[in-house]
Amino acid sequence: MRLCSGESNAWLTPSFNGTTRVTKPPMLVWLHMLSWLDLTPATSTTDQLILRARLVSVTLALLALASTFWLGLTLADCKLAVLATMIAGSNILLKRQARFASYDIHLTAWATLSVAAALWAIGPCGPAPRKRRQVFGWGLAGVGLAMAWLSKGPLALAIVGLPMVGAIAVLPGRRMANAVRLCASVVLAAVLAMPWYLYIRL
């Protein structure tokens, strides 16, 4: 509504009940706005807006499940990947969050993608992955972390960072190199996420 009324930078500073919402990053709002792109305030109904927002949540829940499958393939084989995805997909909490337009499913999806990409880049089974795979995997991990960060704030750093530090510590070989790559991935995430924080502070 603010955009349609002529406030061109409204998408940069989402508001709640008329007040700028600084404590919640805008990724959820941005994805909802994309899903509403063909709608206008004058003709749209509340039910339309809610349905589109819920579809975004369902899409992100599917991303979380796809990332879980990817983790299973990386760690073992298709059997483990299917089992892990079935367990995650039948979890009542995931099902509940996938029905709501909440920040939590956004954080879950992007954080799971980030961890899956990083673990794939490490290549825990077999020889060291090729350079191109490492660059792509850690780069995708950084982008996923940035999306999680812009979904729920710095909490994403702990949710992604702690599992990855644990994985690097327990997996054999290349610990120092992988720790450096993890730091580079976090720096990439910060580069992508911090401009919004700087914008709202200025």
N, C-alpha and C positions, 0 to 999 in steps of 0.2 A: 504493500500500500504506500509506503514511503517513497519507493522508487517510482511508482506510477504517479505520485503527486509532484514529482520533479526533483526529489532529493537524490541526486546522481550518485553520491557516495554512501547511500544508506546500506548497501550490501557489505561495506567494510566495517560498519559499526552496528551490528544487530541490536535491537532493543527488546525489552520485555516490559509490558504494561507502560510503555512510554519512556522507560529509563534505559539508557545505554547499558548493555550487559557486558561488562569488562571481565568478570570472573569466569565466564564460560566462553571459550574460543568459538569461532564462527563456522567451523567445518560442517557441523550438522545443519546449520541454517543455509549454508551455501549449497549443499547437496539437495536440500528441500527446495530451494529457489530454482535450481536446475530442473527439478521434477515438475515445477509449477510454471515453467517458462512460457507455455502456450496459454496460460490462464490469465484473466484480468480480475481485479477486485470487484468490478461492477457486475460481472456475470458469474463469478465462481461461488460455489456453495461451500460451507464448512465441511460437509461430507466429502467433497472432491479433494479439498486440501488434505484432510486427514488420511484419505485413501492413498493419495500419492506419497505422503510422508511415511505411511506404513509400508508401502512398496519399497521405498528406499531402505527401510530397516530390514525387510525380508531379503533384499539384494545383498546387504552387508552380512546378514547371517549366512547366506550361501557362500559369500567370500570367506568367512571364517571357517566354514566346513571344507571348502576347497583347499584352504591353507592347511587345515588339519590333515587332509588326505596327502598333501604334498610333504608334510612333516613325516608321516608314516612311510611314504616311499623313500624318503631320504635316509631314514634311520634303519629301515629293514626291507620290506617288500610290500607287494600289493595286498596281501592278506592282512598285515598289520595296519596298512593305510585304511582299508575298508572297515576293519574293526574299530579303529580310533574314530573314524568319521561317524560310524553308526552310534557309538557311545556318546560322542559329542552332540550329534543330531537329535538323540532321544532325551537329552538333558532338559529337564523341565524349565530350568532357569534360562537356557538359550531360547527355548520355544517361547517363553513369556516375553523376553526382551525383543525377540524378532517381531512381535505383534505391536510393539509400541514404538513411537517416534522418540526414542530416548537416546541420550548421549552414550549410554553404556554399551549398546550393541555396536556403535561406531568405534568406540575405543577397542572393543574386543576384536572386531574384524581387522582393523588396521594393525593392531599389535600382533595378532596371530600371523598375518601376512609378513610382517617384519621379521619375526622370529623364524618363520619357515624359510624365507629368502636367505637369511644369514646362515642358518644351519646348512642349507643347500650349498652356499658359497664355501663353507668350511669343508664339506665333503667328508663326513666322519667315517664313512666306509670306503676303503680302497685308497689308492694313491691320491696325492694332492691334485685338486681340480686345476684345470688350465686357467691361465690368467684372465681370459675373456669371461669365463664363468664366475670367477671371483669378483671381478669388477661389476658385472651385471648383478650378481647376487647381493653383494654388500651395498651397491647403489640402490637396488630395490628395497633393501632393508632400511636404508636411510629415508627413502621416500615414504615407506609405510610408517616409520616412526614419526616423521613429520606430520602425516595425516592423523595419526593417533594423538599427537601432541596438540594439534589444532582442533581435535575433537573433545578432549577432556583436560587439557593442560599438561603441566610438567609431570603429573602422575604417570604418564606414558613412559617416561624415562626409566622409572623403576620397573614397570610391568614388562618392558622389553629388555632392559639392561640386565636385570637380575638373572633371568633364565639364560641369557647369552653368556654372562660371566661364568655361571655355573657350568654351562656346556663346554666352554673353552677350558675351564679348569679340569674337567673330568675326561675330556676326549684326548687321546694320545697325540703327541707331536704338534708342532707348529703353533704352540700356545702364544708365544710372543708376537708372531706375525699376525695371528688372528686377533689378539688384543689390540694391536695397532689398527687393524682394519675395522674393528668394532668402534674404536674411537673416531676414526675417519667417518664412519657411518653416522655416528652421533653428531659430528660437526656438520655433515651434510643436512641432517634433520634440523639442526639449529639454524642454518643458513636459510632453509625454506620456511621455518616457522616464525623466526624472530621478527621479520619485517612487519607482521601484523601487530605484534606487541609494541614495537617501536612506533608504529603509526598511531595506536590508540593512546600512547603516552605523550605524544607531541601535541 
